[in-house]
């Protein structure tokens, strides 16, 4: 596709260039002053020109899924006050960097990359959703601590061995730590708004290792299947005894005796 053929569309609001085999983005070719949505996913982009976003000052959503980006380029200054969603999943990114201008960003997706450290996120205080699934994390570093408005955190499919450094995330409602190497639920006492906790496919062996769920009054859904403790035939009943507010364990709704009698 020749991008130059659409440059006259000055009133364009949404632009979808999904799966067009683009290998490069000509500098300043995106000159759409009213554009709010841009999808460049499933192309072959390896880098972004320095001024590629200078002509889209109202951009709110930007998607770069499944390209070949090895780094997060320093290109976000022109959309620092407008961008709300940034999706950089399924690239080759090794470091979180150059996101400082995005102080109003609410959704950041960085899954399926090669990131080994959670860092350089402190300026993103408006962030509500953060995904770092399927990266190379071995710990939850202190880089999350400033993100006090975070409501959803996805860290599945890493090599994390301990739940730590999330005590400041008191607005968190969903926490996904599935498919890691975590042996125990701990350090969640401050997360009083937590509703969903995903810890399936970890290394949790006994009920004593999940007792902390008693201190999470709003917890409704918990996933613990494919942990050693889930082989206990009374596993579900014991979880309900620990946390009576549970409405779903793994993929199955909790049906209490009173509900069975009614049916």
C-alpha positions in Angstrom: 0.0 0.0 0.0 1.3 3.5 -0.9 0.7 5.7 2.1 1.2 8.8 0.1 -2.2 8.1 -1.6 -4.1 8.9 1.6 -2.3 12.0 2.7 -5.1 14.2 1.4 -7.6 12.9 3.9 -7.2 15.6 6.4 -10.4 14.9 8.3 -9.6 11.3 8.9 -10.4 10.1 12.5 -9.4 6.4 12.3 -6.7 4.7 10.2 -6.3 0.9 10.1 -3.1 -0.2 8.3 -3.3 -3.7 9.9 -1.4 -6.5 8.0 -0.1 -4.5 5.0 3.4 -5.8 5.0 4.8 -2.4 5.7 8.6 -2.5 6.3 9.0 1.2 7.0 7.0 4.3 7.8 8.1 7.3 5.7 9.0 10.3 7.9 6.0 12.6 8.5 3.8 10.8 6.1 1.1 10.6 8.9 -0.3 14.1 8.7 -3.8 13.8 10.0 -4.6 16.5 12.5 -7.9 15.0 13.6 -6.8 11.3 13.8 -7.6 9.6 17.1 -7.0 5.9 16.2 -4.1 4.3 14.4 -3.4 0.6 14.0 -0.1 -0.5 12.4 -0.2 -4.1 13.7 1.0 -7.2 11.9 3.4 -5.4 9.6 7.2 -5.7 9.4 8.3 -2.4 11.0 11.7 -2.6 12.6 11.9 1.1 13.8 9.9 4.2 13.9 11.1 7.6 12.4 11.7 10.2 15.0 8.9 12.5 13.8 6.4 9.9 12.8 3.7 11.1 15.3 4.2 14.8 14.8 1.3 15.1 12.4 -1.3 13.3 14.6 -1.5 15.5 17.7 -5.0 14.2 18.8 -4.1 10.5 18.7 -5.7 8.5 21.6 -5.1 4.9 20.5 -2.0 3.4 18.9 -1.4 -0.2 18.1 1.9 -1.8 16.9 1.2 -5.5 17.6 3.3 -8.1 15.9 6.0 -6.1 14.2 9.7 -6.4 14.6 10.5 -3.5 16.9 13.6 -4.1 19.0 13.3 -0.9 21.1 10.7 1.7 22.1 11.7 4.7 20.1 11.6 8.3 21.5 8.6 9.4 19.4 5.8 10.0 21.8 6.3 13.7 22.7 3.7 15.0 20.1 1.0 12.8 21.6 2.0 13.0 25.3 -1.2 14.8 26.3 -3.6 12.8 24.2 -2.6 9.1 24.0 -4.6 6.8 26.2 -3.8 3.4 24.8 -0.5 2.0 23.6 -0.2 -1.6 22.4 3.4 -2.9 21.7 2.8 -6.6 22.2 4.5 -9.3 20.2 7.7 -7.4 19.2 11.3 -7.9 20.2 11.5 -5.1 22.8 14.1 -5.7 25.6 13.7 -2.5 27.7 10.9 -0.3 28.9 12.0 3.2 27.9 11.1 6.5 26.3 7.5 6.5 27.6 8.0 9.5 29.9 5.9 12.0 27.8 2.8 9.7 28.2 1.6 11.1 31.5 -2.1 10.5 30.5 -1.7 7.0 29.2 -4.2 4.6 30.7 -3.6 1.3 29.0 -0.1 -0.1 28.2 0.3 -3.5 26.6 3.8 -4.9 26.4 3.1 -8.7 26.3 5.2 -11.2 24.4 8.4 -9.3 24.2 11.9 -9.8 25.8 11.6 -7.5 28.8 13.5 -8.6 31.9 13.0 -5.6 34.2 10.0 -3.5 35.1 11.4 0.0 35.0 11.0 3.6 33.8 7.2 3.7 34.4 7.1 6.3 37.2 5.8 9.2 35.1 2.8 7.1 33.9 0.7 7.8 37.0 -2.6 7.7 35.0 -2.0 4.1 34.0 -5.0 1.8 34.7 -4.1 -1.3 32.8 -0.6 -2.8 32.4 0.3 -6.0 30.6 3.7 -7.6 30.7 2.7 -11.1 29.9 5.1 -13.6 28.4 8.3 -11.7 28.9 11.5 -12.6 30.8 10.7 -11.3 34.2 12.1 -13.2 37.2 10.8 -10.8 39.8 8.3 -8.0 40.4 10.6 -5.1 40.8 10.0 -1.7 42.5 9.3 -0.2 39.1 5.6 -0.8 39.8 5.4 1.1 43.1 4.6 4.6 41.6 1.6 3.2 39.6 -0.9 3.8 42.3 -3.9 4.2 40.0 -3.4 0.8 38.4 -6.6 -1.4 38.3 -5.5 -4.4 36.2 -2.0 -6.0 36.1 -1.1 -8.9 33.9 2.2 -10.7 34.5 1.5 -14.2 33.4 3.9 -16.5 31.6 7.1 -15.2 33.1 9.5 -16.8 35.7 8.4 -14.8 38.7 9.1 -16.6 42.0 7.6 -14.2 44.6 4.7 -11.8 44.9 6.3 -8.6 45.9 6.5 -4.8 45.4 2.7 -4.3 44.7 1.6 -3.1 48.1 1.1 0.5 46.8 -1.3 -0.7 44.1 -4.4 -0.3 46.4 -6.8 0.2 43.5 -6.0 -3.1 41.8 -9.0 -5.1 40.9 -7.4 -7.8 38.7 -4.1 -9.5 39.2 -2.9 -12.1 36.8 0.3 -14.1 37.9 -0.6 -17.3 36.2 2.1 -19.6 34.7 4.9 -18.4 36.9 6.9 -20.2 39.6 5.2 -18.7 42.7 5.0 -21.0 45.8 2.9 -18.8 48.0 0.2 -16.0 48.1 1.8 -13.2 50.1 2.2 -9.4 50.3 -1.4 -8.7 49.1 -2.9 -7.4 52.3 -3.1 -3.9 51.0 -5.1 -4.8 47.9 -8.5 -4.4 49.5 -10.2 -3.8 46.1 -8.9 -6.9 44.5 -11.7 -8.9 42.8 -9.8 -11.4 40.6 -6.6 -13.3 41.4 -5.1 -15.6 38.7 -2.4 -17.9 40.0 -3.0 -21.1 38.0 0.0 -23.1 36.9 2.4 -22.1 39.7 4.0 -24.0 42.5 1.6 -23.6 45.4 1.5 -26.8 47.4 -0.7 -26.4 50.4 -3.8 -24.6 51.7 -1.6 -22.8 54.2 0.1 -21.1 51.3 -3.2 -19.4 50.2 -4.6 -18.3 53.6 -4.0 -14.7 52.8 -7.1 -14.6 50.7 -9.0 -14.3 54.0 -7.7 -10.7 54.1 -9.1 -9.8 50.7 -12.8 -8.9 51.3 -13.8 -8.2 47.7 -12.2 -11.2 46.2 -14.7 -13.0 44.0 -12.7 -15.1 41.5 -9.5 -17.1 42.1 -7.7 -19.4 39.7 -5.4 -22.0 41.3 -5.8 -25.0 39.1 -2.6 -26.8 37.9 -0.9 -26.1 41.3 0.0 -29.0 43.5 -2.7 -28.0 46.1 -5.4 -28.4 43.5 -5.0 -32.2 43.6 -6.8 -32.2 47.0 -10.3 -33.5 46.4 -11.6 -30.9 48.9 -9.7 -28.1 47.4 -12.7 -26.1 46.3 -14.6 -26.5 49.5 -11.5 -25.4 51.5 -11.2 -22.3 49.4 -14.8 -21.3 50.0 -14.3 -21.9 53.8 -11.3 -19.5 53.7 -13.1 -16.9 51.6 -16.9 -17.2 51.6 -17.3 -14.3 49.1 -15.9 -16.4 46.3 -18.2 -16.7 43.4 -15.9 -18.5 41.0 -13.0 -21.0 41.5 -11.0 -21.6 38.3 -13.5 -21.8 35.4 -16.4 -23.0 37.6 -18.9 -20.9 39.5 -19.3 -21.6 43.2 -22.6 -23.2 43.9 -23.6 -23.2 47.6 -25.9 -25.6 49.3 -28.7 -23.1 49.5 -28.5 -22.6 45.8 -28.6 -26.3 45.1 -31.7 -26.7 47.2 -33.5 -24.0 45.3 -32.7 -25.6 42.0 
